[in-house]
Each structure stands twice: as structure tokens, then as C-alpha cells.
Amino acid sequence: MDYIITLSDTEVKALEWAAASNKDWIQNAASNRARIAMNDIVALNTAHCNANSIAIAVGLEGQVDQAYSLGVIKTAAIRTAENLAAQTKDGN
């Protein structure tokens, strides 16, 4: 999947000072964060499946998909919306 980001001229200059390749640095940052999230998701999915005697899906892709389909995890956008709705309901 492709994403487009916008940096100011100053941000580009600063990143060029910090990294040999802005594109490679951005790709690496996103890929590494996704790797960390996958490890977290697999751990949550494994714990849920073991606690509920559910066969664990095969491979990272399968386990991430399974975690979503079983409701073990939700996107950050959904969690944020739910938290805001709960705060509004509670009057906070």
C-alpha cells in the first residue's frame, strides 16, 4: 500500500541531516512499527485462542486477520472513537 506524506521544506532539510535517505528512513520507521504491532497482536491472539481452545491461524498474516475477526483487537481509530463516545456518555 502506498501512502503520501507532506513535509515542510524545513522538515525535509532536517531529516536529510539525520538520514542518508528520507524515503528509506520513513519506510524503515513504518515497517518497524508494523513489526512491533504484529508481535503484540500475535501475543494477544495466541493468549485469547489458548484461553478459549481456538485453533491458532497459520502465519503472521493469518493470525493478524484472526485477531481482528475474533474481536481480540480493534483499530486504533475505532478504539479512539469508542473512548470518546464513552467519555461523552459519562460526561467527562
PDB file of N, CA, C and O in Angstrom:
ATOM      1  N   MET A   1       0.837  -1.157   0.000  1.00  0.00           N
ATOM      2  CA  MET A   1       0.000   0.000   0.000  1.00  0.00           C
ATOM      3  C   MET A   1       0.890   1.230   0.000  1.00  0.00           C
ATOM      4  O   MET A   1       1.908   1.267   0.691  1.00  0.00           O
ATOM      5  N   ASP A   2       0.514   2.220  -0.762  1.00  0.00           N
ATOM      6  CA  ASP A   2       1.272   3.462  -0.832  1.00  0.00           C
ATOM      7  C   ASP A   2       0.598   4.526   0.015  1.00  0.00           C
ATOM      8  O   ASP A   2      -0.629   4.623   0.054  1.00  0.00           O
ATOM      9  N   TYR A   3       1.407   5.316   0.687  1.00  0.00           N
ATOM     10  CA  TYR A   3       0.939   6.453   1.459  1.00  0.00           C
ATOM     11  C   TYR A   3       1.706   7.677   1.007  1.00  0.00           C
ATOM     12  O   TYR A   3       2.881   7.584   0.653  1.00  0.00           O
ATOM     13  N   ILE A   4       1.056   8.807   1.017  1.00  0.00           N
ATOM     14  CA  ILE A   4       1.713  10.055   0.675  1.00  0.00           C
ATOM     15  C   ILE A   4       1.741  10.915   1.929  1.00  0.00           C
ATOM     16  O   ILE A   4       0.718  11.105   2.587  1.00  0.00           O
ATOM     17  N   ILE A   5       2.920  11.433   2.254  1.00  0.00           N
ATOM     18  CA  ILE A   5       3.033  12.337   3.392  1.00  0.00           C
ATOM     19  C   ILE A   5       3.548  13.675   2.897  1.00  0.00           C
ATOM     20  O   ILE A   5       4.134  13.765   1.818  1.00  0.00           O
ATOM     21  N   THR A   6       3.331  14.697   3.677  1.00  0.00           N
ATOM     22  CA  THR A   6       3.805  16.030   3.325  1.00  0.00           C
ATOM     23  C   THR A   6       4.700  16.540   4.441  1.00  0.00           C
ATOM     24  O   THR A   6       4.322  16.543   5.612  1.00  0.00           O
ATOM     25  N   LEU A   7       5.879  16.964   4.060  1.00  0.00           N
ATOM     26  CA  LEU A   7       6.816  17.571   4.991  1.00  0.00           C
ATOM     27  C   LEU A   7       7.101  18.993   4.523  1.00  0.00           C
ATOM     28  O   LEU A   7       7.122  19.277   3.326  1.00  0.00           O
ATOM     29  N   SER A   8       7.316  19.869   5.478  1.00  0.00           N
ATOM     30  CA  SER A   8       7.717  21.231   5.118  1.00  0.00           C
ATOM     31  C   SER A   8       9.154  21.199   4.600  1.00  0.00           C
ATOM     32  O   SER A   8       9.867  20.215   4.793  1.00  0.00           O
ATOM     33  N   ASP A   9       9.569  22.267   3.950  1.00  0.00           N
ATOM     34  CA  ASP A   9      10.950  22.341   3.467  1.00  0.00           C
ATOM     35  C   ASP A   9      11.932  22.190   4.624  1.00  0.00           C
ATOM     36  O   ASP A   9      12.964  21.534   4.483  1.00  0.00           O
ATOM     37  N   THR A  10      11.618  22.786   5.753  1.00  0.00           N
ATOM     38  CA  THR A  10      12.491  22.704   6.918  1.00  0.00           C
ATOM     39  C   THR A  10      12.553  21.277   7.447  1.00  0.00           C
ATOM     40  O   THR A  10      13.626  20.805   7.822  1.00  0.00           O
ATOM     41  N   GLU A  11      11.420  20.588   7.483  1.00  0.00           N
ATOM     42  CA  GLU A  11      11.412  19.194   7.923  1.00  0.00           C
ATOM     43  C   GLU A  11      12.243  18.323   6.996  1.00  0.00           C
ATOM     44  O   GLU A  11      12.964  17.441   7.463  1.00  0.00           O
ATOM     45  N   VAL A  12      12.155  18.553   5.693  1.00  0.00           N
ATOM     46  CA  VAL A  12      12.958  17.793   4.723  1.00  0.00           C
ATOM     47  C   VAL A  12      14.440  18.030   4.981  1.00  0.00           C
ATOM     48  O   VAL A  12      15.226  17.084   5.032  1.00  0.00           O
ATOM     49  N   LYS A  13      14.818  19.291   5.143  1.00  0.00           N
ATOM     50  CA  LYS A  13      16.229  19.599   5.399  1.00  0.00           C
ATOM     51  C   LYS A  13      16.710  18.942   6.686  1.00  0.00           C
ATOM     52  O   LYS A  13      17.807  18.386   6.728  1.00  0.00           O
ATOM     53  N   ALA A  14      15.906  19.002   7.721  1.00  0.00           N
ATOM     54  CA  ALA A  14      16.300  18.397   8.997  1.00  0.00           C
ATOM     55  C   ALA A  14      16.438  16.885   8.866  1.00  0.00           C
ATOM     56  O   ALA A  14      17.391  16.304   9.385  1.00  0.00           O
ATOM     57  N   LEU A  15      15.493  16.242   8.175  1.00  0.00           N
ATOM     58  CA  LEU A  15      15.566  14.801   8.011  1.00  0.00           C
ATOM     59  C   LEU A  15      16.758  14.414   7.138  1.00  0.00           C
ATOM     60  O   LEU A  15      17.387  13.382   7.370  1.00  0.00           O
ATOM     61  N   GLU A  16      17.070  15.235   6.140  1.00  0.00           N
ATOM     62  CA  GLU A  16      18.236  14.959   5.304  1.00  0.00           C
ATOM     63  C   GLU A  16      19.528  15.014   6.126  1.00  0.00           C
ATOM     64  O   GLU A  16      20.489  14.311   5.815  1.00  0.00           O
ATOM     65  N   TRP A  17      19.554  15.837   7.160  1.00  0.00           N
ATOM     66  CA  TRP A  17      20.709  15.886   8.042  1.00  0.00           C
ATOM     67  C   TRP A  17      20.800  14.619   8.886  1.00  0.00           C
ATOM     68  O   TRP A  17      21.895  14.144   9.187  1.00  0.00           O
ATOM     69  N   ALA A  18      19.632  14.067   9.271  1.00  0.00           N
ATOM     70  CA  ALA A  18      19.595  12.916  10.177  1.00  0.00           C
ATOM     71  C   ALA A  18      19.656  11.571   9.458  1.00  0.00           C
ATOM     72  O   ALA A  18      20.032  10.571  10.069  1.00  0.00           O
ATOM     73  N   ALA A  19      19.301  11.525   8.196  1.00  0.00           N
ATOM     74  CA  ALA A  19      19.204  10.241   7.488  1.00  0.00           C
ATOM     75  C   ALA A  19      19.843  10.341   6.103  1.00  0.00           C
ATOM     76  O   ALA A  19      19.780  11.378   5.444  1.00  0.00           O
ATOM     77  N   ALA A  20      20.452   9.247   5.687  1.00  0.00           N
ATOM     78  CA  ALA A  20      21.063   9.210   4.352  1.00  0.00           C
ATOM     79  C   ALA A  20      20.009   9.282   3.261  1.00  0.00           C
ATOM     80  O   ALA A  20      20.249   9.856   2.199  1.00  0.00           O
ATOM     81  N   SER A  21      18.835   8.698   3.518  1.00  0.00           N
ATOM     82  CA  SER A  21      17.741   8.691   2.548  1.00  0.00           C
ATOM     83  C   SER A  21      16.430   8.906   3.303  1.00  0.00           C
ATOM     84  O   SER A  21      16.041   8.081   4.129  1.00  0.00           O
ATOM     85  N   ASN A  22      15.757  10.014   3.016  1.00  0.00           N
ATOM     86  CA  ASN A  22      14.480  10.281   3.686  1.00  0.00           C
ATOM     87  C   ASN A  22      13.474   9.168   3.427  1.00  0.00           C
ATOM     88  O   ASN A  22      12.800   8.708   4.348  1.00  0.00           O
ATOM     89  N   LYS A  23      13.374   8.740   2.185  1.00  0.00           N
ATOM     90  CA  LYS A  23      12.417   7.693   1.832  1.00  0.00           C
ATOM     91  C   LYS A  23      12.719   6.396   2.585  1.00  0.00           C
ATOM     92  O   LYS A  23      11.813   5.768   3.134  1.00  0.00           O
ATOM     93  N   ASP A  24      13.984   6.000   2.611  1.00  0.00           N
ATOM     94  CA  ASP A  24      14.356   4.774   3.319  1.00  0.00           C
ATOM     95  C   ASP A  24      14.084   4.888   4.812  1.00  0.00           C
ATOM     96  O   ASP A  24      13.625   3.929   5.432  1.00  0.00           O
ATOM     97  N   TRP A  25      14.362   6.054   5.400  1.00  0.00           N
ATOM     98  CA  TRP A  25      14.127   6.246   6.826  1.00  0.00           C
ATOM     99  C   TRP A  25      12.636   6.134   7.139  1.00  0.00           C
ATOM    100  O   TRP A  25      12.253   5.472   8.104  1.00  0.00           O
ATOM    101  N   ILE A  26      11.800   6.773   6.334  1.00  0.00           N
ATOM    102  CA  ILE A  26      10.351   6.726   6.541  1.00  0.00           C
ATOM    103  C   ILE A  26       9.841   5.301   6.370  1.00  0.00           C
ATOM    104  O   ILE A  26       9.032   4.837   7.174  1.00  0.00           O
ATOM    105  N   GLN A  27      10.301   4.600   5.336  1.00  0.00           N
ATOM    106  CA  GLN A  27       9.905   3.207   5.109  1.00  0.00           C
ATOM    107  C   GLN A  27      10.306   2.331   6.286  1.00  0.00           C
ATOM    108  O   GLN A  27       9.517   1.513   6.759  1.00  0.00           O
ATOM    109  N   ASN A  28      11.541   2.509   6.756  1.00  0.00           N
ATOM    110  CA  ASN A  28      12.038   1.713   7.873  1.00  0.00           C
ATOM    111  C   ASN A  28      11.243   1.989   9.146  1.00  0.00           C
ATOM    112  O   ASN A  28      10.907   1.058   9.878  1.00  0.00           O
ATOM    113  N   ALA A  29      10.943   3.247   9.416  1.00  0.00           N
ATOM    114  CA  ALA A  29      10.176   3.602  10.621  1.00  0.00           C
ATOM    115  C   ALA A  29       8.793   2.951  10.591  1.00  0.00           C
ATOM    116  O   ALA A  29       8.353   2.378  11.587  1.00  0.00           O
ATOM    117  N   ALA A  30       8.115   3.037   9.461  1.00  0.00           N
ATOM    118  CA  ALA A  30       6.774   2.455   9.344  1.00  0.00           C
ATOM    119  C   ALA A  30       6.828   0.929   9.410  1.00  0.00           C
ATOM    120  O   ALA A  30       6.002   0.313  10.083  1.00  0.00           O
ATOM    121  N   SER A  31       7.775   0.323   8.733  1.00  0.00           N
ATOM    122  CA  SER A  31       7.897  -1.137   8.737  1.00  0.00           C
ATOM    123  C   SER A  31       8.232  -1.660  10.122  1.00  0.00           C
ATOM    124  O   SER A  31       7.703  -2.688  10.545  1.00  0.00           O
ATOM    125  N   ASN A  32       9.106  -0.963  10.829  1.00  0.00           N
ATOM    126  CA  ASN A  32       9.487  -1.409  12.163  1.00  0.00           C
ATOM    127  C   ASN A  32       8.310  -1.274  13.135  1.00  0.00           C
ATOM    128  O   ASN A  32       8.105  -2.145  13.980  1.00  0.00           O
ATOM    129  N   ARG A  33       7.539  -0.191  13.020  1.00  0.00           N
ATOM    130  CA  ARG A  33       6.380  -0.026  13.906  1.00  0.00           C
ATOM    131  C   ARG A  33       5.345  -1.109  13.612  1.00  0.00           C
ATOM    132  O   ARG A  33       4.718  -1.633  14.534  1.00  0.00           O
ATOM    133  N   ALA A  34       5.165  -1.444  12.355  1.00  0.00           N
ATOM    134  CA  ALA A  34       4.238  -2.521  11.985  1.00  0.00           C
ATOM    135  C   ALA A  34       4.717  -3.855  12.536  1.00  0.00           C
ATOM    136  O   ALA A  34       3.903  -4.659  12.990  1.00  0.00           O
ATOM    137  N   ARG A  35       6.024  -4.107  12.506  1.00  0.00           N
ATOM    138  CA  ARG A  35       6.583  -5.346  13.050  1.00  0.00           C
ATOM    139  C   ARG A  35       6.301  -5.458  14.544  1.00  0.00           C
ATOM    140  O   ARG A  35       5.913  -6.521  15.028  1.00  0.00           O
ATOM    141  N   ILE A  36       6.493  -4.371  15.266  1.00  0.00           N
ATOM    142  CA  ILE A  36       6.212  -4.369  16.707  1.00  0.00           C
ATOM    143  C   ILE A  36       4.734  -4.634  16.957  1.00  0.00           C
ATOM    144  O   ILE A  36       4.384  -5.413  17.844  1.00  0.00           O
ATOM    145  N   ALA A  37       3.872  -3.996  16.186  1.00  0.00           N
ATOM    146  CA  ALA A  37       2.430  -4.205  16.338  1.00  0.00           C
ATOM    147  C   ALA A  37       2.053  -5.652  16.028  1.00  0.00           C
ATOM    148  O   ALA A  37       1.223  -6.233  16.728  1.00  0.00           O
ATOM    149  N   MET A  38       2.647  -6.241  14.993  1.00  0.00           N
ATOM    150  CA  MET A  38       2.350  -7.641  14.665  1.00  0.00           C
ATOM    151  C   MET A  38       2.734  -8.565  15.808  1.00  0.00           C
ATOM    152  O   MET A  38       1.992  -9.491  16.135  1.00  0.00           O
ATOM    153  N   ASN A  39       3.889  -8.320  16.421  1.00  0.00           N
ATOM    154  CA  ASN A  39       4.304  -9.139  17.563  1.00  0.00           C
ATOM    155  C   ASN A  39       3.302  -9.017  18.710  1.00  0.00           C
ATOM    156  O   ASN A  39       2.954 -10.014  19.342  1.00  0.00           O
ATOM    157  N   ASP A  40       2.840  -7.798  18.976  1.00  0.00           N
ATOM    158  CA  ASP A  40       1.837  -7.586  20.032  1.00  0.00           C
ATOM    159  C   ASP A  40       0.528  -8.301  19.705  1.00  0.00           C
ATOM    160  O   ASP A  40      -0.070  -8.947  20.564  1.00  0.00           O
ATOM    161  N   ILE A  41       0.095  -8.177  18.458  1.00  0.00           N
ATOM    162  CA  ILE A  41      -1.162  -8.795  18.023  1.00  0.00           C
ATOM    163  C   ILE A  41      -1.085 -10.314  18.122  1.00  0.00           C
ATOM    164  O   ILE A  41      -2.023 -10.953  18.599  1.00  0.00           O
ATOM    165  N   VAL A  42       0.023 -10.894  17.675  1.00  0.00           N
ATOM    166  CA  VAL A  42       0.191 -12.348  17.739  1.00  0.00           C
ATOM    167  C   VAL A  42       0.137 -12.820  19.186  1.00  0.00           C
ATOM    168  O   VAL A  42      -0.479 -13.845  19.479  1.00  0.00           O
ATOM    169  N   ALA A  43       0.770 -12.088  20.089  1.00  0.00           N
ATOM    170  CA  ALA A  43       0.738 -12.463  21.505  1.00  0.00           C
ATOM    171  C   ALA A  43      -0.682 -12.393  22.061  1.00  0.00           C
ATOM    172  O   ALA A  43      -1.111 -13.294  22.781  1.00  0.00           O
ATOM    173  N   LEU A  44      -1.413 -11.327  21.732  1.00  0.00           N
ATOM    174  CA  LEU A  44      -2.800 -11.202  22.198  1.00  0.00           C
ATOM    175  C   LEU A  44      -3.681 -12.301  21.613  1.00  0.00           C
ATOM    176  O   LEU A  44      -4.501 -12.890  22.317  1.00  0.00           O
ATOM    177  N   ASN A  45      -3.506 -12.573  20.319  1.00  0.00           N
ATOM    178  CA  ASN A  45      -4.307 -13.594  19.653  1.00  0.00           C
ATOM    179  C   ASN A  45      -4.005 -14.978  20.220  1.00  0.00           C
ATOM    180  O   ASN A  45      -4.918 -15.769  20.458  1.00  0.00           O
ATOM    181  N   THR A  46      -2.730 -15.266  20.436  1.00  0.00           N
ATOM    182  CA  THR A  46      -2.335 -16.568  20.989  1.00  0.00           C
ATOM    183  C   THR A  46      -2.932 -16.763  22.379  1.00  0.00           C
ATOM    184  O   THR A  46      -3.466 -17.829  22.683  1.00  0.00           O
ATOM    185  N   ALA A  47      -2.842 -15.746  23.214  1.00  0.00           N
ATOM    186  CA  ALA A  47      -3.400 -15.847  24.567  1.00  0.00           C
ATOM    187  C   ALA A  47      -4.911 -16.071  24.515  1.00  0.00           C
ATOM    188  O   ALA A  47      -5.447 -16.894  25.257  1.00  0.00           O
ATOM    189  N   HIS A  48      -5.588 -15.342  23.643  1.00  0.00           N
ATOM    190  CA  HIS A  48      -7.043 -15.490  23.511  1.00  0.00           C
ATOM    191  C   HIS A  48      -7.411 -16.885  23.014  1.00  0.00           C
ATOM    192  O   HIS A  48      -8.304 -17.535  23.559  1.00  0.00           O
ATOM    193  N   CYS A  49      -6.723 -17.330  21.988  1.00  0.00           N
ATOM    194  CA  CYS A  49      -7.024 -18.646  21.417  1.00  0.00           C
ATOM    195  C   CYS A  49      -6.744 -19.766  22.417  1.00  0.00           C
ATOM    196  O   CYS A  49      -7.536 -20.700  22.540  1.00  0.00           O
ATOM    197  N   ASN A  50      -5.626 -19.676  23.126  1.00  0.00           N
ATOM    198  CA  ASN A  50      -5.313 -20.694  24.124  1.00  0.00           C
ATOM    199  C   ASN A  50      -6.333 -20.703  25.249  1.00  0.00           C
ATOM    200  O   ASN A  50      -6.734 -21.775  25.705  1.00  0.00           O
ATOM    201  N   ALA A  51      -6.762 -19.536  25.706  1.00  0.00           N
ATOM    202  CA  ALA A  51      -7.733 -19.444  26.801  1.00  0.00           C
ATOM    203  C   ALA A  51      -9.110 -19.956  26.399  1.00  0.00           C
ATOM    204  O   ALA A  51      -9.900 -20.378  27.244  1.00  0.00           O
ATOM    205  N   ASN A  52      -9.390 -19.913  25.082  1.00  0.00           N
ATOM    206  CA  ASN A  52     -10.716 -20.297  24.601  1.00  0.00           C
ATOM    207  C   ASN A  52     -10.703 -21.550  23.731  1.00  0.00           C
ATOM    208  O   ASN A  52     -11.685 -21.833  23.044  1.00  0.00           O
ATOM    209  N   SER A  53      -9.612 -22.300  23.750  1.00  0.00           N
ATOM    210  CA  SER A  53      -9.464 -23.538  22.977  1.00  0.00           C
ATOM    211  C   SER A  53      -9.801 -23.351  21.493  1.00  0.00           C
ATOM    212  O   SER A  53     -10.534 -24.143  20.901  1.00  0.00           O
ATOM    213  N   ILE A  54      -9.249 -22.288  20.913  1.00  0.00           N
ATOM    214  CA  ILE A  54      -9.449 -21.987  19.500  1.00  0.00           C
ATOM    215  C   ILE A  54      -8.144 -22.282  18.769  1.00  0.00           C
ATOM    216  O   ILE A  54      -7.071 -21.897  19.234  1.00  0.00           O
ATOM    217  N   ALA A  55      -8.231 -22.964  17.627  1.00  0.00           N
ATOM    218  CA  ALA A  55      -7.039 -23.229  16.819  1.00  0.00           C
ATOM    219  C   ALA A  55      -6.467 -21.910  16.323  1.00  0.00           C
ATOM    220  O   ALA A  55      -7.195 -21.054  15.820  1.00  0.00           O
ATOM    221  N   ILE A  56      -5.166 -21.757  16.470  1.00  0.00           N
ATOM    222  CA  ILE A  56      -4.497 -20.531  16.056  1.00  0.00           C
ATOM    223  C   ILE A  56      -4.226 -20.591  14.560  1.00  0.00           C
ATOM    224  O   ILE A  56      -3.760 -21.603  14.036  1.00  0.00           O
ATOM    225  N   ALA A  57      -4.528 -19.485  13.882  1.00  0.00           N
ATOM    226  CA  ALA A  57      -4.295 -19.404  12.445  1.00  0.00           C
ATOM    227  C   ALA A  57      -2.801 -19.544  12.146  1.00  0.00           C
ATOM    228  O   ALA A  57      -1.959 -19.317  13.014  1.00  0.00           O
ATOM    229  N   VAL A  58      -2.492 -19.918  10.918  1.00  0.00           N
ATOM    230  CA  VAL A  58      -1.113 -20.148  10.495  1.00  0.00           C
ATOM    231  C   VAL A  58      -0.523 -18.855   9.936  1.00  0.00           C
ATOM    232  O   VAL A  58      -1.147 -18.178   9.119  1.00  0.00           O
ATOM    233  N   GLY A  59       0.677 -18.526  10.383  1.00  0.00           N
ATOM    234  CA  GLY A  59       1.420 -17.388   9.851  1.00  0.00           C
ATOM    235  C   GLY A  59       0.995 -16.058  10.444  1.00  0.00           C
ATOM    236  O   GLY A  59      -0.077 -15.934  11.037  1.00  0.00           O
ATOM    237  N   LEU A  60       1.862 -15.060  10.271  1.00  0.00           N
ATOM    238  CA  LEU A  60       1.581 -13.726  10.791  1.00  0.00           C
ATOM    239  C   LEU A  60       0.309 -13.128  10.197  1.00  0.00           C
ATOM    240  O   LEU A  60      -0.546 -12.625  10.926  1.00  0.00           O
ATOM    241  N   GLU A  61       0.189 -13.183   8.883  1.00  0.00           N
ATOM    242  CA  GLU A  61      -0.989 -12.615   8.220  1.00  0.00           C
ATOM    243  C   GLU A  61      -2.265 -13.281   8.733  1.00  0.00           C
ATOM    244  O   GLU A  61      -3.251 -12.606   9.028  1.00  0.00           O
ATOM    245  N   GLY A  62      -2.238 -14.601   8.836  1.00  0.00           N
ATOM    246  CA  GLY A  62      -3.405 -15.333   9.313  1.00  0.00           C
ATOM    247  C   GLY A  62      -3.755 -14.983  10.744  1.00  0.00           C
ATOM    248  O   GLY A  62      -4.931 -14.858  11.086  1.00  0.00           O
ATOM    249  N   GLN A  63      -2.737 -14.822  11.587  1.00  0.00           N
ATOM    250  CA  GLN A  63      -3.001 -14.516  12.991  1.00  0.00           C
ATOM    251  C   GLN A  63      -3.484 -13.081  13.186  1.00  0.00           C
ATOM    252  O   GLN A  63      -4.331 -12.829  14.043  1.00  0.00           O
ATOM    253  N   VAL A  64      -2.963 -12.147  12.411  1.00  0.00           N
ATOM    254  CA  VAL A  64      -3.454 -10.764  12.487  1.00  0.00           C
ATOM    255  C   VAL A  64      -4.917 -10.722  12.027  1.00  0.00           C
ATOM    256  O   VAL A  64      -5.760 -10.106  12.680  1.00  0.00           O
ATOM    257  N   ASP A  65      -5.210 -11.380  10.904  1.00  0.00           N
ATOM    258  CA  ASP A  65      -6.598 -11.442  10.423  1.00  0.00           C
ATOM    259  C   ASP A  65      -7.502 -12.101  11.455  1.00  0.00           C
ATOM    260  O   ASP A  65      -8.617 -11.637  11.692  1.00  0.00           O
ATOM    261  N   GLN A  66      -7.029 -13.178  12.068  1.00  0.00           N
ATOM    262  CA  GLN A  66      -7.821 -13.894  13.065  1.00  0.00           C
ATOM    263  C   GLN A  66      -8.100 -13.000  14.278  1.00  0.00           C
ATOM    264  O   GLN A  66      -9.214 -12.995  14.802  1.00  0.00           O
ATOM    265  N   ALA A  67      -7.107 -12.259  14.713  1.00  0.00           N
ATOM    266  CA  ALA A  67      -7.293 -11.381  15.874  1.00  0.00           C
ATOM    267  C   ALA A  67      -8.383 -10.351  15.605  1.00  0.00           C
ATOM    268  O   ALA A  67      -9.183 -10.054  16.492  1.00  0.00           O
ATOM    269  N   TYR A  68      -8.426  -9.810  14.403  1.00  0.00           N
ATOM    270  CA  TYR A  68      -9.499  -8.877  14.046  1.00  0.00           C
ATOM    271  C   TYR A  68     -10.850  -9.594  13.976  1.00  0.00           C
ATOM    272  O   TYR A  68     -11.841  -9.109  14.521  1.00  0.00           O
ATOM    273  N   SER A  69     -10.885 -10.732  13.313  1.00  0.00           N
ATOM    274  CA  SER A  69     -12.166 -11.427  13.117  1.00  0.00           C
ATOM    275  C   SER A  69     -12.760 -11.940  14.419  1.00  0.00           C
ATOM    276  O   SER A  69     -13.980 -12.027  14.554  1.00  0.00           O
ATOM    277  N   LEU A  70     -11.899 -12.284  15.385  1.00  0.00           N
ATOM    278  CA  LEU A  70     -12.391 -12.751  16.685  1.00  0.00           C
ATOM    279  C   LEU A  70     -12.707 -11.601  17.636  1.00  0.00           C
ATOM    280  O   LEU A  70     -13.243 -11.824  18.721  1.00  0.00           O
ATOM    281  N   GLY A  71     -12.380 -10.382  17.239  1.00  0.00           N
ATOM    282  CA  GLY A  71     -12.605  -9.236  18.106  1.00  0.00           C
ATOM    283  C   GLY A  71     -11.568  -9.088  19.205  1.00  0.00           C
ATOM    284  O   GLY A  71     -11.776  -8.360  20.176  1.00  0.00           O
ATOM    285  N   VAL A  72     -10.452  -9.782  19.046  1.00  0.00           N
ATOM    286  CA  VAL A  72      -9.369  -9.678  20.028  1.00  0.00           C
ATOM    287  C   VAL A  72      -8.772  -8.275  19.981  1.00  0.00           C
ATOM    288  O   VAL A  72      -8.381  -7.728  21.013  1.00  0.00           O
ATOM    289  N   ILE A  73      -8.702  -7.699  18.793  1.00  0.00           N
ATOM    290  CA  ILE A  73      -8.162  -6.356  18.609  1.00  0.00           C
ATOM    291  C   ILE A  73      -9.111  -5.526  17.756  1.00  0.00           C
ATOM    292  O   ILE A  73      -9.939  -6.060  17.018  1.00  0.00           O
ATOM    293  N   LYS A  74      -8.974  -4.217  17.873  1.00  0.00           N
ATOM    294  CA  LYS A  74      -9.685  -3.246  17.040  1.00  0.00           C
ATOM    295  C   LYS A  74      -8.655  -2.223  16.574  1.00  0.00           C
ATOM    296  O   LYS A  74      -7.596  -2.072  17.184  1.00  0.00           O
ATOM    297  N   THR A  75      -8.971  -1.532  15.502  1.00  0.00           N
ATOM    298  CA  THR A  75      -8.057  -0.496  15.040  1.00  0.00           C
ATOM    299  C   THR A  75      -7.962   0.616  16.077  1.00  0.00           C
ATOM    300  O   THR A  75      -8.857   0.790  16.903  1.00  0.00           O
ATOM    301  N   ALA A  76      -6.871   1.361  16.021  1.00  0.00           N
ATOM    302  CA  ALA A  76      -6.698   2.493  16.929  1.00  0.00           C
ATOM    303  C   ALA A  76      -7.792   3.529  16.696  1.00  0.00           C
ATOM    304  O   ALA A  76      -8.243   4.172  17.645  1.00  0.00           O
ATOM    305  N   ALA A  77      -8.221   3.699  15.459  1.00  0.00           N
ATOM    306  CA  ALA A  77      -9.287   4.664  15.157  1.00  0.00           C
ATOM    307  C   ALA A  77     -10.593   4.264  15.841  1.00  0.00           C
ATOM    308  O   ALA A  77     -11.292   5.112  16.395  1.00  0.00           O
ATOM    309  N   ILE A  78     -10.920   2.981  15.802  1.00  0.00           N
ATOM    310  CA  ILE A  78     -12.151   2.502  16.452  1.00  0.00           C
ATOM    311  C   ILE A  78     -12.028   2.639  17.967  1.00  0.00           C
ATOM    312  O   ILE A  78     -12.970   3.080  18.625  1.00  0.00           O
ATOM    313  N   ARG A  79     -10.882   2.267  18.523  1.00  0.00           N
ATOM    314  CA  ARG A  79     -10.698   2.386  19.979  1.00  0.00           C
ATOM    315  C   ARG A  79     -10.813   3.835  20.430  1.00  0.00           C
ATOM    316  O   ARG A  79     -11.415   4.121  21.465  1.00  0.00           O
ATOM    317  N   THR A  80     -10.235   4.750  19.652  1.00  0.00           N
ATOM    318  CA  THR A  80     -10.311   6.171  19.994  1.00  0.00           C
ATOM    319  C   THR A  80     -11.749   6.660  19.946  1.00  0.00           C
ATOM    320  O   THR A  80     -12.195   7.370  20.848  1.00  0.00           O
ATOM    321  N   ALA A  81     -12.478   6.288  18.901  1.00  0.00           N
ATOM    322  CA  ALA A  81     -13.883   6.690  18.782  1.00  0.00           C
ATOM    323  C   ALA A  81     -14.710   6.139  19.937  1.00  0.00           C
ATOM    324  O   ALA A  81     -15.557   6.844  20.485  1.00  0.00           O
ATOM    325  N   GLU A  82     -14.472   4.887  20.309  1.00  0.00           N
ATOM    326  CA  GLU A  82     -15.200   4.287  21.428  1.00  0.00           C
ATOM    327  C   GLU A  82     -14.874   4.994  22.742  1.00  0.00           C
ATOM    328  O   GLU A  82     -15.765   5.231  23.558  1.00  0.00           O
ATOM    329  N   ASN A  83     -13.607   5.328  22.948  1.00  0.00           N
ATOM    330  CA  ASN A  83     -13.218   6.038  24.157  1.00  0.00           C
ATOM    331  C   ASN A  83     -13.851   7.422  24.221  1.00  0.00           C
ATOM    332  O   ASN A  83     -14.309   7.845  25.283  1.00  0.00           O
ATOM    333  N   LEU A  84     -13.880   8.128  23.101  1.00  0.00           N
ATOM    334  CA  LEU A  84     -14.520   9.448  23.074  1.00  0.00           C
ATOM    335  C   LEU A  84     -16.015   9.343  23.336  1.00  0.00           C
ATOM    336  O   LEU A  84     -16.582  10.163  24.057  1.00  0.00           O
ATOM    337  N   ALA A  85     -16.650   8.336  22.753  1.00  0.00           N
ATOM    338  CA  ALA A  85     -18.082   8.130  22.984  1.00  0.00           C
ATOM    339  C   ALA A  85     -18.370   7.811  24.446  1.00  0.00           C
ATOM    340  O   ALA A  85     -19.346   8.300  25.013  1.00  0.00           O
ATOM    341  N   ALA A  86     -17.524   6.996  25.047  1.00  0.00           N
ATOM    342  CA  ALA A  86     -17.703   6.643  26.458  1.00  0.00           C
ATOM    343  C   ALA A  86     -17.509   7.868  27.351  1.00  0.00           C
ATOM    344  O   ALA A  86     -18.239   8.046  28.326  1.00  0.00           O
ATOM    345  N   GLN A  87     -16.532   8.709  27.023  1.00  0.00           N
ATOM    346  CA  GLN A  87     -16.304   9.924  27.802  1.00  0.00           C
ATOM    347  C   GLN A  87     -17.488  10.880  27.680  1.00  0.00           C
ATOM    348  O   GLN A  87     -17.893  11.501  28.663  1.00  0.00           O
ATOM    349  N   THR A  88     -18.036  10.995  26.486  1.00  0.00           N
ATOM    350  CA  THR A  88     -19.194  11.855  26.264  1.00  0.00           C
ATOM    351  C   THR A  88     -20.393  11.339  27.036  1.00  0.00           C
ATOM    352  O   THR A  88     -21.133  12.114  27.640  1.00  0.00           O
ATOM    353  N   LYS A  89     -20.581  10.036  27.015  1.00  0.00           N
ATOM    354  CA  LYS A  89     -21.697   9.402  27.735  1.00  0.00           C
ATOM    355  C   LYS A  89     -21.561   9.611  29.232  1.00  0.00           C
ATOM    356  O   LYS A  89     -22.550   9.863  29.920  1.00  0.00           O
ATOM    357  N   ASP A  90     -20.337   9.506  29.740  1.00  0.00           N
ATOM    358  CA  ASP A  90     -20.078   9.665  31.163  1.00  0.00           C
ATOM    359  C   ASP A  90     -20.010  11.123  31.595  1.00  0.00           C
ATOM    360  O   ASP A  90     -19.938  11.420  32.788  1.00  0.00           O
ATOM    361  N   GLY A  91     -20.034  12.035  30.618  1.00  0.00           N
ATOM    362  CA  GLY A  91     -19.986  13.452  30.929  1.00  0.00           C
ATOM    363  C   GLY A  91     -18.605  13.972  31.257  1.00  0.00           C
ATOM    364  O   GLY A  91     -18.470  15.051  31.835  1.00  0.00           O
ATOM    365  N   ASN A  92     -17.580  13.228  30.899  1.00  0.00           N
ATOM    366  CA  ASN A  92     -16.200  13.666  31.201  1.00  0.00           C
ATOM    367  C   ASN A  92     -15.639  14.461  30.059  1.00  0.00           C
ATOM    368  O   ASN A  92     -14.496  14.914  30.125  1.00  0.00           O
TER     369      ASN A  92
END
